[in-house]
Amino acid sequence: MKWNGIFPAVTTKFTPNDTLDLEMFEVNIKAQLDAGVHGIILGGTLGEASTLSDDEKRTLVREAVRIAEGRVPVVINIAEQTTKAAIEAAQKAKEDGASGLMMLPPMRYKADDRETVVYYKAVANSTDLPIMVYNNPVDYGIEVTLDMFEELLRDCPNIQAVKESTRDLSNITRLRNRFGDRLTILSGVDTLALESLFMGADGWVAGLVCAFPKETVAIYELVQAGQHQEALEIYRWFLPLLELDINSKLVQNIKLAEVATGIGTEHVRAPRLPLIGEERAKVLRIIEQGLESRPTLPNYKNLSATV
């Protein structure tokens, strides 16, 4: 499996009756595919994973696999409280046709370094699916350090990538210096994505791509083609929108953006609630300003890569 490129962390679509909205889910996935994304990630933070039942997660994987028709890998996030549950989730993902896993450290319990490594090893050794470690100590309180990666990469060949969300740009260089091409590096922070690509990241696990797939893919493809100034111009336009992802209400924010671009709904699952009042008005102003100044994109699908 190739982890390079744009991997949308897609939102989960709900009906007004709080059931899965598979019709709008398909609309959004097809928009991602048409834009040229390189993979689909389900059940992440944006996917409201903590509110989904196992059956709902399995339904989303099966539906995404059906819609993708093998064009891109479908990845499911594993965010479990126990090793046993994580192993079971990996097994179900394989049965349902997933191409890979994104894995957070154990949830709720703040595992130490040894416990975290053993957790990842146990799941990795239980499956042949390729794994991307989601390294986000800012939001989840556990960092997978370089020394921990050293042990994981040595003992688990199917641990292949990292979603780098430490917010420390220099960590990309540390990872590359230590592990070379053994570890594929994807930026996990929308507001550091272009900087990460310039520093040598191989891809971007993106959030606002859910509403703006073409612009997101265009930035990546322009960087790959060495057209950095063109990528920078789009990114500068994009930044106020990307900042909607760095917020505790990122799900509500991005779903509002999906409504504005016609490829989503605003429905969230409680305890989340739709935005109201000035908070909602502020987000809508940012979205409207972005739409009013939306750039004309180059023919980014047919660029001649120089790297």
Secondary structure, DSSP 8 states (H G I E B T S, - for coil): ----EEEEB----B-TTSSB-HHHHHHHHHHHHHHT-S-EEESSTTTTGGG--HHHHHHHHHHHHHHHTTSS-EEEEE--SSHHHHHHHHHHHHHTT--EEEE---SSS---HHHHHHHHHHHHTT--S-EEEEE-HHHHS----HHHHHHHHHH-TTEEEEEE-SS-THHHHHHHHHHGGGSEEEE--GGGHHHHHHTT--EEEESGGGT-HHHHHHHHHHHHTT-HHHHHHHHHHHHHHHGGGSSTTHHHHHHHHHHHTTS------TT-----HHHHHHHHHHHHHHHHT------GGG-----
